[in-house]
Amino acid sequence: MYWVIKCIIKNKEELFISEQKTPIVFISHATEDKERFVEEFAKKLRKDGIDAWYDNWEMNAGDSLTEKVFEAIGNCDFFIVILSPISIKKPWVKEELNAALMQKIKGKLKLIPIPIDSDVGIPISIDHLYRFNMSNTKDYEEQYQNLVMDIFGITKKPPLGERPSYITDRIHLDLEDVDFLIFETLGNMTKNEGLNFEIIGMNLNELLKNIHYLKK
């Protein structure tokens, strides 16, 4: 039985993962930053199940650069802009960023700035956005993993525990007289007629013992 249950759970998990939409990420960057960061970064994303749109892999002979780029921005779920002192001055990066900002305003994508230099100025239009600082391009694994978790929508919050007993054992209700009579009547029915009433997961007799009756 344990083996059967385990298999069912495993199959459900695999089905859930297979039904999840593969996130599409557009990477806006300067040509000068490809070798030192961008290409390796794009490969890491694809290795982790994220469809990274990187121009070196997407452009073919005869393709229209503007058509391909703006079509990709229109179809992506996340727009990542790689910020360096060079990229923030590039007219083409500015054009891509402007297009992405319009899509963001429409609620069609999430825009994520990634600085790869500690002294880079953040464009005012995206300075308010939470960003992943990867200025240490030789060791950015922690920031990278946090990025991947965000892309897949995985929360970093610890699991929510049960309320402590000193809270659940002392329930305060603000009741009218008629409300209290209803609770009292249900409690008597539980005692005398063997009926089983449960409210918010607590047996009614237990609930009545813990109610602090407050008259208005």
C-alpha positions, 0 to 999 in steps of 0.5 A: 500500500505504501508503495502504491501511494508513493507512486501515485504521489510521484506521478502527480508531482511529475504531471504537475511539473510537466503541465507547468508552462516553460517560462520565457526570458528575454535577455537584453544586454550589450554585445561587449558583455556577452563573453564575460557574463551573458552567454554563460548566464543564458546557458545556465538558465536553459540548463535549469528549464528556463527558455532564455532568448539570447540573440546569438541563438535566435538570429538567422541569415536574412532575419529582421533584427527589429522584428525578431527582438520586439516579437520576442519581447512581446512573447516573453514572461520575464525581461532581464536587462543586464546592467553595465556601464556600457549597456546603459549607454547603448541605444538598442538596449534603451529601445528594448527596455522601453518596449519591455516597460510598455509590456510591464505596464500592461501586466504582460511581463515581469522586468528584472534588472541585473547589475553586473558591475558595482558602480553601474548607474540604474536607469531611473525608469527601473530604479524602483524595481527589486534587482539581483546584484551579480556584480561579482561575475565569478561567484553569483550562484546564490543570487542566481538561485534566488532568481530561478526560484522567483521565475518559477514562483517558488516562495522563500517563506518558511512553511506556516505552522500551527497556532500555539496551544495557548492561542487555540485554547483561549478563544475570545468571541464578541457575542450577543445574548442570542448568539450565546444561547445558540451555542449553549443550546447546541452544547446541550444537544451535544451532551444530551442527544449524542450529536456531534457538532464541530466548529472550526475544528473544535468540539463544541463542548471544548469551544464552550469551555474556552469562550470568554463571553463579552456582553455589549 
